[in-house]
Amino acid sequence: MISNDDGWRRETPRDAARRRLEALALHFADGRAALETARALAQAGELERAHRSYRHARKLGPLDANVDVEHAEVLRRLGRLDDAKALLTESAERHRASGGVRGQAVAECALGELYRDTGDLAVGVEIAERWLRHPEVWDLATFLWVDCISLEGRSLERAVKGAIERGNASPAMFHALLQELEREGNRTMARAVLAIGDETLFPGWLDAIPEMRSLAERLLSGSRESVRAAP
């Protein structure tokens, strides 16, 4: 606890972690208490204790992928990268087996970030490209993909155009190229790009980024082509 000018004391992250540990001792079989304790310990920098609390929470019941990502981040901060990768790999497989596509995607994108951070850029790109067209995690995958492409020293503009031509791009990539085509006044190419997106991306992709639908409508104005309505 620390004091302010009024004389009362404010709880510090370490105080909060200590309080959580004391509470956990009375509710050792409570998965929620274990998880809250792990988070408090991680915030306080008590990483080894946080890891043990996350591990205890996992034993009490299955956790969602976001919690697995939190735990993996603690392991990364501890320098245990192989353990972090193993945890995320297991999480992705668990969610895949249960049909939890979003959970699998979240775990795999976090795994890709670990590979990016350890210099395994080709693996990071491979993982990102699995999810660029998935409606719930395309943004996570895009950030990972852009980071890896840039760190590889490749031309991002050329890589984006290549991904769109292959039909394996995210809404953000389409948005970037459409903006460029609008500046150039190249409506014929823009219509071709929109057709690729309409054939390869998820329903409602034009609404994935603010202003993209109005951009598409401007590019299609004066033609008989229509923009697919969001579901």
C-alpha positions, 0 to 999 in steps of 0.5 A, a space after each residue: 500500500 502507498 500513501 497519498 497526501 490525504 493520509 489514506 493508502 492506495 492498493 499497489 499491484 503487489 498488494 492486490 496480488 497478495 490479497 488474491 493469494 490469501 483469498 485463493 488459499 480459502 478457495 483453492 478449487 475455484 477456477 475463477 479465483 485461480 485465474 484472477 490470482 494469476 492475472 494479479 500476480 502477472 500485473 505485479 511482476 510475480 511471473 513464476 507465481 503467476 505461471 503456477 496460478 495459471 497452471 492451477 486454473 487450467 487443472 480446474 477446467 478448460 480455459 478459453 484461448 485468450 487466457 491461454 494467450 495470457 499464460 503464454 505471455 507470462 512464459 515468454 516474459 520468463 524466457 520460456 519460449 518453448 513452453 509458451 509455444 507448446 502451450 499455444 500449440 496445445 490450445 489451438 489443437 484443443 479448440 480445433 478438436 472441439 470445433 472452436 474455430 475462433 479459439 483455434 485462430 486466436 491461439 495460432 495467431 499468438 503462436 505466430 507472434 512468438 515465431 515472429 519474435 524469435 525470427 522464424 518469419 516464414 512460419 509466422 507468415 504461414 500461420 497468418 495466411 491461414 486466417 487472413 480471410 476469417 471474419 473474427 480474426 482477420 485483423 490479428 492475422 493481418 498485423 502478424 502478416 504485415 510484421 513478418 513481411 516487413 521484417 523479411 525485407 520484402 516489398 509490402 506493396 508487392 506482397 499485398 498485390 500478390 496476396 490479392 491476386 491469389 485470393 488470399 488477402 484480408 479486408 485491410 489489404 483490399 482496402 489499401 489497394 482500393 485506396 491506391 486505385 481510387 487515387 490513380 483513377 483506375 476504376 477498371 482495375 478496382 472493379 476487378 479487385 472488388 470482384 476478387 474480394 467478393 468471391 474470396 472473402 467472407 460475407 459482409 467484408 465490405 463493412 469490416 473497415 469503416 468507409 470501405 463500403 462507401 469507397 467501393 460504391 464510389 469506385 463502382 459508380 457509373 457501372 452496372 455492377 453492384 456491391 454485395 449487401 452485408 448479411 
